[in-house]
Amino acid sequence: MTPLEEQREREDVELLAGMMGGGVGPDEALRVLRKHKGDVQKAADAMLSGDRGEEDIISAWHNTSPSTQITAYDPASSGVPQATQASSSTLIDLTSDDNDARTWQLEPSQNEAKFGPSERAPDPAFQMVTTNTPIDTNHDERTLNDAIQASLADFNADELELFPVEQTVREGGRPIALRTESPGIAYAALTIQALFHVPQVRESMAKLRLPDIDTELPRDSNDAGAAQTIWSLVELFVNLDLAQLSAIIDKDVLRSLGQYPWNGSTDSLGDLTNEFIKCFGSLVDSFLNAQKPEDAAESHLFYFHHGQAESRGSSFKIEKNGIQGCVVAVEVGETFAPNDLISRLSVNLSRYNGSSSVHDLIFEPSDLAMFQLKPYVNHAKSAFPSGPPSAKSSREPFVFPKLLYLDRFLLENLPLANEKRMLEREMITEISELTKRKESLTTFNNRDALKDLRASLHYYEHVAEDRGDPDRQAALQRTAQKLKNILEANVAHVDEIDGRIEKLQADISKIFDCPELQKHQYDLRAVLMHTGLPGRKQIYSYVQDKQGVWWKTVDHSVTEVPEETVLTDPAGLHLNAGPYLLIYSRHLSEEQINAPVVWPKIFADNVEAANRTLFSLLQSEPDAAPEKRVPASLAANSSMSSLSFPFTQASLSDRTPLQEDSFSMDVSVESQTQR
């Protein structure tokens, strides 16, 4: 290979290893990549199916020609040897299971094939097409491969793109995009933007009294400490609320929280975000509690207290260990539980052993309820890295509600909630038994019993001949009638079972719907998403503004989206990614959400100056540019010394004599006592 080809191969190997979340080493990634002739998309699909390149080429034919040789693939070589299929005397029995072991050894791309006639009804989606119409069967593969290559280029890019100055002013109520100079900490910027759109967080940040700081210390100094970080965070929130810039770039505020850069993997993204929120929440909660009046209750903005309770019949043993929690980890994907938030929480927080059970409960809830969604790992499959033909990664989308009630998970509701849980378990057990009963009526020897009954009935009624024999004719009629009676009885029983299951499922969905368990409502405020690929443009957020409008932020682009998109976005599903953080907060009335937030005067005043500077650069005062103005209710604009906005020099050359590559508005901290 040429040096350029070797470089590209190394980059592809790093990308593949990163996509696997650290579970695959570079050597394995290289083997699989070369096995698929350098096709990144095919290699990624194979690795997601469990292929690690150990068994590279397996003959599925009986070689009868001495001139035909199938050469084993050498991982160290750069090419893939070609094998010619020889004639075969080996037949595959479509009615036997003897070939299962051989089928399991096929490449992942062959695992989905099912040999033998299909008993499935014709699917209208699969229609005949004209032979002269070109069919692009590789379109999806090329699309994913292009996306992978684009994300790799984006992930390795260190420079922020510059764009015209006309795009610098946000319009209407569109949120500001927060960006970072380093792509590795873009996840932290998205997290801050999401937290800003939580009303309780925004209000608490505005209420913080600015602590005393040493103004001579630089922001990134180790001696600046938590006080300087609080100043910077409040200043950042003021800009996110009042600035009219469409995007601002953070230079050192996020770094002061000590976060680690993201390596591009799905697993590390959620873990890093979790740790970042814990750091941010701990800092803010500590200052809120330090500044509260002595007789005021302790602040639980981010952190809640939880413990365990053991249930034995009607008695409970409670262990108050004073553990604090912030972000709750929830396994999603391929498990026995339904793939929705409430079901997964119930499974994660309750464990049963005969007549006893142990429950993780919230003793003192927080204002925020945040959930890190982690892909489920089935360790039982380790014996079969590639899995049997039927073992596939779950592609069922994860379902989460726009509002939820945490009452069933609170200590104060333990007796009632436990009673409901036991009733729920009884219903689930009955559904399981009914399902087994239905299978016994509809399945026999892995065949559709009802279909076979109908086929037999059709034979005796329409195919079998009596040959003019009255006795044979009577026997055929008796047999057909018996089959008809059995079929009708089974169908009626199956319908009865389906009706009962449907009713039980409806009852389960409403079992916790009672006033006693609907006092702690939490509303969805933000969703963080990951497509499964590395790069700052492969992670994005959905946030809701004060008017209830949802916005999608991808890097510097912010667009309005319907609520349905937020709740059903399928991005990342094929790469075991998707939503990785859900942020809920206590329900507030419209009046509470729209209550004005009063920011420290030292920052609010700088908003005005920064706003005037921005419009002067555009050679258009606000009064002269109504199409660029923001409604008066959104107040003015501000910026800060650690923030800037990238302009192209060409776009500024005919507007201002400034020669800088970026527009930066400095703020000096002149007074620590002004509000």
Secondary structure, DSSP 4 states (H G I P E B T S, - for coil): --HHHHHHHHHHHHHHHHHTTTSS-HHHHHHHHHHTTT-HHHHHHHHHTT--SSS-----S----TT---PPP-TTSSS----PPPP------TT-STTHHHHHTS-GGGTT---S---SPPPTTS----TTS---TTHHHHHHHHHHHHHHHHHH--SPP-B-GGGSB--TTPPPEEEESSGGGHHHHHHHHHHHTSHHHHHHHHHPPPPP--TTS-TT-TTTHHHHHHHHHHHHHHHHHH--BSEEEESSTTGGGTPPPP-S-HHHHHHHHHHHHHHHHHHHHHHHHHHS-TTSPPP-SS-EEEEEEEEETTEEEEEEEEEEESEEEEEESSSSS-SBHHHHHHHHHEEEETTEEEEEEEEE--SEEEEEEEE---GGGGGSSS--TT-----PPPB--SEEE-GGGBGGGHHHHHHHHHHHHHHHHHHHHHHHHHHHHHEETTEEHHHHHHHHHHIIIII---TT-HHHHHHHHHHHHHHHHHHHHHHHHHHHHHHHHHHHHHHHHTTT-SGGG-SSEEEEEEEEEE-SS-SGGGEEEEEE-TTS-EEEEETTEEEEE-HHHHHH--TTGGGT-EEEEEEEEE---HHHHTSPP---HHHHHHHHHHHHHHHHHTT--GGG-GGGPPPGGG------TTEEEEB-HHHHHTT-S---SEEE-------SS--
